[in-house]
Amino acid sequence: MSQAIPENKMGTMPVGRLVLSMSLPIMVSMLIQALYNVVDSIFVAQISEDALTAVSLAFPYQNLMIAVAVGTAVGVNALLSRSLGEKNFDVANRTAENALFLTALSYLVFLVLGFTVSRVYFTFQTDSSVIIESGTIYLTICSTLSFGIFLEITMERLLQATGRTIQTMFTQGLGAIINIILDPVLIFGIGPFPEMGVAGAAAATVIGQIMSSILAVYLNARMNHDIQPSLRHFRPDGHIIRQIYAVGVPSIIMNSISSVMTFGMNQILIAFSSTATAVLGIYIKVQSFVFMPVFGLNNGMVPIVAYNYGARKTKRLKDTVRICIVFAMAIMVVGLIVIQLFSAPILRLFKASDYMLEIGVPALRIISLSFLMAGFSVIASSTFQALGNGFLSMVVSIIRQLVVLLPAAWLLSLSGRLELVWWSFPIAEVVALFLCIFFLRHIFHTVVDPLDSPAQN
C-alpha cells in the first residue's frame, strides 16, 4: 500500500524552489503575526506607559507558553517528517495522535498556572499597584484561555511537516487579522463593545488564537492526506513521546531560556527606570519584524532537512542548509539597516516620551548589531534540531543567553551607564556564532557525511 503513494515534493523538487515554496507562506504569515505584535503594543501604549510596561513584563511568561508549544511541535515536526521520508506511515500517524495528547496536557498546566501565579509573578517584579493590576488581568486571560495557541501551533506543524505550508499562512494570517481588528475595538470600546483597556488586548489575543486553531484543525482534516491520525482507540505511546521530546525538550528549554533572559534583563533594567524596561519590550516587538521571516524560513527548512535525512539524500540536505543561511543573513542585513536609520520614528509609534527617545534610540541601534550574526545561528540551530541533535541548540542558547548575555549585562550595569548594558546583546551573539560554526561542522562530519554516497543523491 505504501509503495503506491508518490514521493513527497520534499524529496524531488529543486532545492531552491522547494525552500521558497515551503518558507514564503510561513514568512508572510509570520510577518502578519509580527505586525499584530507591534500594533498590539502601539494600542496598549495609548493607554499609558504603565500599561505598556505591564505587557512588557508579561512577555517572558507568554514566551514560556509559546516555548512549550513550539518546542513540542518541533519534536513532532522532525519525527513526522523523518517518518514520511522513511515511508513509515504508521509511525507518522501515531506521532500526530500523540502530538494532540501532549497539546492537551500542556494547556492544562498553564490553565492551572494562570489562576495561581499571575499576581505573584507581577508582585515579584514591581511595587507599582497600577502595573500589578493591569499585568495580572492581562496574564490571567492569556494563560487560562491559551488552548487556542497550543492547538494552533500543533496543527500548523502537522501541515508544515507534510509540506503544506501555504495553509499555515491562512491560519496565522486569520488570527493576526482578527487580533488587529479587535484590539482597538475591545481596548477603547468602539461601537457596542465596552472599554476593556488591557483586558481588551488580552481578549483580542486569545480570540484570534482560538479562531486560528479552528481553521488549522479544519485544514488538517480536509487537506492533510499524508497522515491519518485517529483518536478512537488512542493510547499514549511512550516510545513515540520519548522521540518527540528527544528533540522537543531541548527546544523547549532553548526557547524558555529566552524567557529567563528577558525576565533577568527586566530586573537589571528596572533598576535604571521602568521606561528602560518598556524600551526592551518595544525592541522585542520590533525585532520580530526581522526575526519572524527568518523563523519562517527556518520552519520551512526543518521538514526538508528531516525528510531528506530520513531518505538519505545528503546533497539535498546540505544544499537546503546553505541556501537558507544565505537567505537568513540577507534578511538580517536589511533589518539592521532599517533599525539603524529609523530608530526614532519607530519609537514614536509607541507614544515615546523625550526620555524614552533619549535611551531608546541608542538601545535599538546597539542591540540590532547582533543581527549580523543571528541569521547564521538561527539556521544552524534549526539544522541541529532537524537532525535529531536538539541538545546542541540548547547548549548554544544556554551559553548565549545565560552564560554570556545576562552576566555581561549585569557587569555592564555596575558602571551606572544604561547605554553600556545594551552591548551585552551583540557580545553574546558573537560567542553564539563561533559555537554554531563549530557544531555545524561537527554534525555534518559525524551525522550527515557517513550517509553520503554517489548512489544516494
C-alpha positions in Angstrom: 0.0 0.0 0.0 2.8 2.4 0.9 4.5 1.9 -2.5 1.5 3.3 -4.3 2.0 6.7 -2.5 4.0 9.1 -4.7 7.3 10.7 -3.5 6.7 13.8 -1.4 7.9 17.0 -3.1 10.5 17.5 -0.3 12.4 14.6 -1.9 12.1 15.7 -5.6 11.6 19.4 -6.1 14.7 21.5 -6.9 16.1 22.7 -3.6 16.0 26.4 -4.2 12.4 26.4 -5.4 11.4 24.0 -2.6 12.8 26.2 0.1 10.9 29.2 -1.3 7.7 27.3 -1.8 7.9 25.9 1.8 9.1 29.0 3.5 7.4 32.0 1.8 3.9 31.3 3.0 5.2 30.9 6.6 7.3 34.0 6.3 4.2 36.0 5.1 2.1 34.7 7.9 4.8 35.4 10.5 5.2 38.9 9.2 1.5 39.4 9.7 1.9 38.0 13.2 4.8 40.4 13.8 2.6 43.2 12.6 0.0 42.2 15.2 2.6 42.1 18.0 3.6 45.7 17.2 0.1 47.0 16.6 -1.0 45.4 19.9 1.8 47.3 21.8 1.1 50.5 20.0 -2.6 50.4 21.1 -1.6 49.5 24.7 0.9 52.3 24.7 -2.0 54.7 24.1 -3.5 53.7 27.5 -0.3 54.6 29.4 3.3 53.9 29.7 2.5 51.8 32.8 0.1 49.6 30.7 2.9 49.1 28.1 5.3 48.2 30.9 2.8 45.7 32.3 2.5 44.0 28.9 6.3 44.0 28.5 6.8 42.4 31.9 4.2 39.7 30.9 6.2 38.8 27.8 8.6 36.2 29.5 5.6 34.3 30.8 3.8 34.4 27.5 7.0 33.3 25.8 7.2 30.4 28.1 3.8 29.2 26.9 4.9 29.5 23.3 8.2 27.8 24.1 6.4 24.7 25.4 4.0 24.7 22.4 6.7 25.3 19.8 9.3 23.0 21.4 6.9 20.1 21.5 5.8 20.9 17.9 9.4 21.0 16.7 9.9 17.4 18.0 6.7 16.3 16.3 7.7 18.0 13.1 11.1 16.4 13.0 9.8 12.9 13.8 6.9 13.1 11.5 8.9 14.4 8.5 11.6 11.8 9.1 9.0 9.0 9.3 7.5 10.2 6.0 10.9 10.2 4.4 11.4 6.6 5.5 7.9 5.7 4.2 6.9 4.7 7.8 3.3 5.9 7.7 2.3 4.0 10.8 4.8 5.9 12.9 3.8 9.2 11.2 0.1 8.7 12.2 1.0 7.7 15.8 3.2 10.8 16.0 0.3 13.0 15.1 -2.0 11.3 17.6 0.5 11.7 20.5 1.1 15.3 19.4 -2.6 16.1 20.2 -2.4 14.3 23.5 0.7 16.4 24.5 -1.0 19.5 23.4 -3.9 18.9 25.8 -1.5 18.2 28.7 0.5 21.4 28.0 -2.7 23.5 28.1 -3.9 22.0 31.4 -0.6 23.0 33.0 -0.9 26.7 32.0 -4.6 26.7 32.9 -3.7 25.9 36.5 -0.8 28.4 36.5 -2.9 31.1 35.1 -5.2 31.0 38.1 -2.5 30.6 40.7 0.7 32.5 39.8 -0.3 35.5 37.7 -0.4 38.1 40.5 2.6 36.6 42.3 4.6 36.9 39.0 4.0 40.7 38.9 4.4 41.5 42.6 7.8 39.8 42.4 8.9 42.3 39.7 7.4 45.7 40.7 5.8 47.6 43.6 3.6 49.7 41.3 0.0 48.8 42.0 -1.1 50.0 38.6 1.3 47.7 36.8 0.5 44.8 39.0 -3.3 45.1 38.5 -3.0 45.6 34.7 -0.5 42.8 34.3 -2.4 40.3 36.4 -5.6 40.8 34.4 -3.7 40.6 31.1 -1.8 37.5 32.0 -4.7 35.6 33.6 -6.7 35.9 30.5 -3.9 34.9 28.2 -2.9 31.9 30.3 -6.3 30.4 31.2 -7.6 30.6 27.6 -4.3 29.5 26.0 -5.8 26.3 24.5 -6.1 28.2 21.2 -2.3 28.9 20.9 -1.4 25.3 21.9 -3.8 23.7 19.4 -2.9 26.2 16.6 0.8 25.6 16.8 0.4 21.8 16.9 -1.9 21.7 13.9 0.2 24.1 11.9 3.3 21.9 12.5 1.4 18.9 11.2 0.7 20.9 8.0 4.3 22.1 7.7 5.7 18.6 8.3 3.9 17.3 5.2 4.9 20.3 3.0 1.6 22.2 3.2 3.0 25.5 4.4 0.6 27.6 2.3 -2.2 26.5 4.6 -0.3 27.8 7.7 -0.2 31.2 6.0 -4.0 31.3 6.2 -4.3 30.1 9.8 -1.7 32.5 11.2 -3.0 35.3 9.0 -6.5 34.9 10.2 -5.5 35.1 13.8 -3.4 38.1 13.3 -6.0 40.0 11.3 -8.7 39.2 14.0 -6.3 40.5 16.7 -5.6 43.7 14.8 -9.3 44.4 14.3 -10.3 43.5 17.8 -7.5 45.4 19.6 -8.9 48.9 19.2 -12.5 47.7 19.5 -12.0 46.0 22.8 -9.3 48.2 24.3 -11.1 51.5 23.7 -14.7 50.3 23.5 -15.8 51.0 19.9 -19.4 50.6 18.9 -21.4 48.3 21.2 -18.3 46.9 22.9 -17.3 48.2 26.4 -14.0 49.8 27.0 -11.8 47.0 28.5 -8.3 48.5 28.5 -5.5 46.0 28.9 -8.1 43.2 29.4 -9.3 44.0 25.9 -5.8 43.5 24.5 -5.7 40.1 26.1 -9.2 39.1 24.9 -8.3 40.1 21.3 -5.2 37.9 21.5 -6.9 34.7 22.7 -9.9 35.2 20.4 -7.5 35.4 17.4 -5.6 32.3 18.6 -8.8 30.3 19.0 -10.1 31.2 15.5 -6.7 30.2 14.1 -6.8 26.9 15.8 -10.3 26.1 14.5 -9.1 26.8 10.9 -5.9 24.8 11.4 -8.0 21.7 12.6 -10.3 22.1 9.6 -7.4 22.3 7.1 -5.7 19.2 8.5 -8.9 17.3 8.3 -9.7 18.3 4.7 -6.2 18.6 3.1 -3.5 16.8 5.0 -3.8 13.3 3.4 -0.2 12.2 4.2 -1.3 11.4 7.7 -4.5 9.8 9.0 -4.5 10.1 12.8 -7.3 8.5 14.8 -8.1 9.1 18.4 -10.8 6.4 18.6 -8.7 3.8 20.4 -5.8 6.1 21.3 -3.3 5.1 23.9 -0.3 7.3 24.7 2.8 5.8 23.1 5.9 6.1 25.4 8.3 5.4 22.6 6.9 8.0 20.3 6.7 10.6 23.1 10.3 10.0 24.0 11.3 10.5 20.4 9.3 13.7 20.2 10.8 15.1 23.4 14.3 14.0 22.5 14.2 16.9 20.1 11.4 18.8 21.7 12.7 19.2 25.3 16.0 20.8 24.2 13.9 23.2 22.0 11.5 23.9 24.9 14.5 24.6 27.2 16.1 26.7 24.5 13.0 28.8 24.0 12.3 29.0 27.7 15.8 30.3 28.3 14.8 33.4 26.4 12.0 33.9 28.9 14.6 33.6 31.7 16.9 36.0 29.9 14.1 38.6 29.3 13.0 38.3 32.9 16.5 38.8 34.1 17.1 41.8 31.8 13.9 43.4 33.1 15.2 43.2 36.6 18.5 44.8 35.6 16.8 47.5 33.5 14.1 48.4 36.0 16.8 49.4 38.4 17.5 52.2 36.0 13.8 53.0 35.3 10.6 51.4 34.2 11.0 53.2 30.9 14.1 51.2 30.2 12.0 48.0 30.7 9.4 49.4 28.2 12.2 50.1 25.7 13.3 46.4 25.9 9.6 45.4 25.4 9.4 47.7 22.3 12.6 46.3 20.9 11.4 42.7 21.3 8.2 43.5 19.4 10.0 45.5 16.7 12.8 42.9 16.1 10.1 40.3 15.4 9.7 42.0 12.0 13.2 40.9 11.2 13.3 37.6 13.0 9.9 36.3 12.0 10.8 36.0 8.3 13.9 34.1 9.4 11.9 31.9 11.6 9.5 31.3 8.7 12.5 30.3 6.6 13.6 28.1 9.5 10.1 26.4 9.8 10.1 25.7 6.1 13.7 24.3 6.3 13.2 21.8 9.2 10.9 19.3 7.4 13.0 19.5 4.3 16.2 18.7 6.2 14.5 16.0 8.3 12.8 14.4 5.2 16.0 14.2 3.2 17.9 12.9 6.2 15.3 10.1 6.5 15.5 9.5 2.8 19.4 9.6 2.9 19.6 12.3 0.3 22.5 14.2 1.8 23.3 16.5 -1.1 19.7 17.9 -1.0 20.1 18.3 2.8 23.3 20.2 2.6 22.1 22.4 -0.3 19.0 23.3 1.8 21.1 24.4 4.7 23.4 26.5 2.6 20.6 28.3 0.7 18.8 29.0 4.0 21.9 30.5 5.6 22.3 32.9 2.6 18.6 33.9 2.7 18.7 34.4 6.5 21.8 36.6 6.6 20.4 38.8 3.7 17.1 39.3 5.7 19.1 40.3 8.8 21.3 42.8 6.9 18.1 44.6 5.7 16.7 44.6 9.2 19.9 46.1 10.6 19.9 48.9 8.0 16.2 49.8 8.7 16.6 49.9 12.5 19.9 51.9 12.3 18.2 54.6 10.1 14.7 54.7 11.7 15.1 54.1 15.4 13.5 57.4 16.4 10.4 57.2 14.2 9.9 53.6 15.3 9.8 54.6 19.0 7.5 57.5 18.3 4.9 54.9 17.1 4.7 53.9 20.8 4.0 57.4 22.1 7.6 57.7 23.2 8.4 60.5 25.7 11.6 62.5 25.3 13.3 60.3 27.9 12.2 57.2 26.1 13.7 58.6 22.9 16.9 59.5 24.7 17.6 56.0 26.0 15.7 54.1 23.3 17.4 55.2 20.1 20.9 54.1 21.2 19.4 50.9 22.6 17.8 49.9 19.3 20.9 50.8 17.3 23.3 48.9 19.6 21.2 45.7 20.0 20.4 45.5 16.3 24.1 45.0 15.6 23.6 41.4 16.8 21.5 40.8 13.6 24.8 40.4 11.7 25.5 37.1 13.5 22.0 35.9 14.4 20.9 34.8 10.9 23.5 32.1 10.7 22.9 31.0 14.3 19.2 30.5 13.8 19.6 28.3 10.7 22.4 26.3 12.3 20.4 25.7 15.5 17.4 24.5 13.4 19.6 22.2 11.5 20.7 20.5 14.7 17.0 20.1 15.7 16.0 18.6 12.3 18.8 16.1 12.5 17.7 15.0 16.0 20.5 16.8 17.8 18.4 19.4 19.6 20.8 19.2 22.6 23.4 21.3 20.6 20.8 24.0 20.0 20.1 24.0 23.7 23.8 24.4 24.5 24.2 27.3 22.2 21.1 29.0 23.7 22.2 28.5 27.3 25.7 29.9 26.6 24.4 32.8 24.6 21.7 34.0 27.0 22.6 32.7 30.5 26.4 32.3 30.5 27.2 35.4 28.4 24.4 37.9 27.9 22.9 38.1 31.4 26.3 38.2 33.3 27.6 40.7 30.8 24.5 42.9 31.2 24.8 42.8 35.0 28.5 43.6 34.9 28.0 46.5 32.5 25.1 47.8 34.6 27.6 48.3 37.5 29.0 51.2 35.6 25.8 53.0 36.1 25.6 53.7 32.3 22.5 52.3 30.8 23.8 52.5 27.2 26.6 50.0 28.0 24.1 47.4 29.1 22.7 47.1 25.6 26.1 45.9 24.3 25.6 42.6 26.1 23.3 41.5 23.2 25.9 41.7 20.3 28.6 40.3 22.7 26.5 37.2 23.3 25.7 36.8 19.6 29.4 36.8 18.6 30.0 33.9 21.1 27.0 32.0 19.7 28.2 32.5 16.1 31.5 30.7 16.8 29.8 27.9 18.7 27.3 27.3 15.8 30.1 27.2 13.2 31.9 24.6 15.3 28.8 22.5 16.0 27.6 22.6 12.4 30.9 21.4 11.1 30.8 18.6 13.7 27.3 17.5 12.9 27.9 17.4 9.2 31.1 15.3 9.7 29.6 12.8 12.2 25.9 12.5 11.2 25.4 13.6 7.6 28.7 12.7 5.7 28.6 9.0 6.8 25.4 8.6 4.9 26.9 10.1 1.7 27.5 8.1 -1.4 27.0 8.9 -5.2 24.1 6.5 -5.4 22.2 8.2 -2.6 21.9 11.6 -4.2 
